[in-house]
Amino acid sequence: MIRVLLADDQALVRGALATLLGLESDIEVVAQVGRGDEVVAAALRTRPDVALLDVEMPGMDGLAATAALREAVPETRVAIVTTFGRPGYLRRAMRAGASGFIVKHAPPEDLIDAVRRIHQGLRVVDPILAADSLVTGDSPLTSGEADVLRAALGGGTVFDIARATHLSAGTVRNYLSRAIGKTEARTRADAARIADERGWL
């Protein structure tokens, strides 16, 4: 029996996945959580073979939860199951120790097959996303540039961004200028959007 933990902040999605997987004779859903910061405790309690984590969750995102889970319960293999099929997310998930990356619009049988293959120790990655990841490459942004762009997603002035990131306005301007160049954008809003779409933030 393959023991599975589900982590998704949308209760309807989580319930649908649990029902789908529960129909399989060799899969048992042993835990369900709605927050990223609940993943490790649930895994320590139930010792799942495979954990399916969403990317965007409250408390801790799925990528950080993957790294925390791999450290706390290394025998549990992790797959990211997300709506956000972004090349940058794929690279970050693999670096965090994920064994799989599946987009939610994949057919149900693909998800079930992925759980079985990941349990066997194989890697499972959406092929289109894998190809996009090779084309897009690693994020060219430094951590400071990424922080400033992340703050810029909400709009606001340079001074608002400086306040949010605890940087000087001059440093923010320098980071934004470099980030605009690296993303080949025309404005900071475009740079933030491009970086977000590529999963660099």
N, C-alpha and C positions, 0 to 999 in steps of 0.2 A: 504494500500500500504506500503510495506517495503522499506524504503529509505536506499540505500547502497552507501558507499564511497569505492573506490578502490585505493590502493596505491601499485604500483609496478614500479620499474625503467625500466622494459622492456616494451616499448610501444606496441609491438605486443601482448604480454601476457595480458597486461592491456586491450587492445582493444578487444581481444578475450573473456576475462571474461565479459566485459561490454556487448558485443553482446549476449553472452550466457544468462546472467542474464536478459537482456532486453527482451528476448523472453517470459519471464514468466509474466502472467497477474497481479500478485500481487507483483512484484519487480520492483523498479525504481532505476537506478544508477544516483545519484544526484551529484557526484563529482568523479574526477579522478586526481590523482597526481603521480608524478614520483620520489619524494624525501620524505624521512622520516620527514624532518623538515618542510614540507608543510602540514602535516596531520592535525595538530591541527587547523590551520587557515581555512583550507577547511571545517573541521567539525563545527567550530564555525559559518561559513557562511551558511552551508547547513543543519545542524542538522540531520545527518543520524541516522537511528535506528541501523544499523550494519556497521562496518568498516572491510574490508578485507585487511590485511597488509602483504606484503612480509617481510622476515627477513632482507635480505641484500639489503640496499638502500643507496644512497649517502645522506649526510647531517645528518642523524640520522637513526640508524638501526630500524627495525620493533619492536624489544622488548622494546627499549627506547621510541619509538613513542607510543607504547601501554600504557605504564605507564603515559606518558604526556597526552595522549588523555583521559584516564580514570579520570585523575585529572581535566582536563579542561572541558570535556563534559561527566560527569559520566553516563548520560542516554544512551550514545552510547555504544553498546556492541561490543567487538572486537574479531575477529578470525584471527589467523595467517594462511596464505595460502602460502606455501613455497615448493621449491624443496628440501630444506635441512631438511629432517626428522631425526633430531638428538635428542636423549633423553634429553640432557642438554638444548637444545632450548625449548623443551616442558616445562620442569620445570621452566625455567626462564620466559617463556610467561605466565604461570599460576600465578607465583608470581607477575608479572606486572599487572595482572588483566584481562587477555584474557579469553574469554568464549569458545574458540575453537582453535583447531590446526589441520589443514588439509594439506595433501601433494598434490602437484600439479598433481601427476600421478593418483589421485583418479578419478573415473568416474564422468562426469559432473553432473549426477543426484544426486550424493552424496554431491557435493558442494551446489547445489540448496536446497536440503533437509537440509543441515547444516545451511544455511542462515535462513531458516524458523524456525528451532528448536532454534537457538541462539536468534532470535527475540522473541521467546516465553519464553526466560529466561533459557533455558537448556544449558548444556555444551556438546560440541561435540569434541571428540578427536579421531584421527586415532587409531584404536585398536592395531595394531601391534606396533606402536610407544609407546603407553601407556604401553604395556607389556615390551618393551625394556627399558623404563624409570624405571620401577620397578626393573628390573634386574641390570641396571647400577647404579642406586642410584644418590644421590647428588654429585656434584663436591667435591673432597677431597682437591682441590687446594685453597690456600689462594689467596687473591687479588694480592699480590706481585708475587707469583709464576705464576699466570695466566698472569700477565702483561709481565713477562720475557719470558714465552713460546710464547705469542702472538708476541713479538719482534723476537723470534727465528725462527718463521715461514718463515721469509724472508732470513734466513741464516745469515752469518756474524760471526764475532768473538765475544768472551765474551766482548771485549772492545766496539765493535759496539753496542751490546745489552745494555751495561752499559750506553753508550752515549744516546741511544734512550729512555731509561727508567729513565734517570737521577739518576742512582744508581751507587754505587762503583762496581768495577770488582769483589771484594770479595763477596759482597752481591749477585750479579748476579750468581756467582759460587754456593753459598749456596742454592739459590732458585732453580737453575737448578738441583742440586743434589737431593734436596728433591722432586722436581716435577718428576724426572726420577724414583725415588723410588715409588712414589704414583701412577704413571701410569704403573708401571712394565715394563718400556721401557729399551732399552739398550743404547740409545744415546739421546741427547737433541732433535735431529731432529725427532726421533721416538716419544718422549714424546710430542712434539708440535703437531705432526700429530694425535696421539691418542686423545689428549685433544680436538683438533679441531673437529675431527670426532664425538666425544661424545657431542659436543656443550658446552664444558666447557670454551671456550675462547670468 
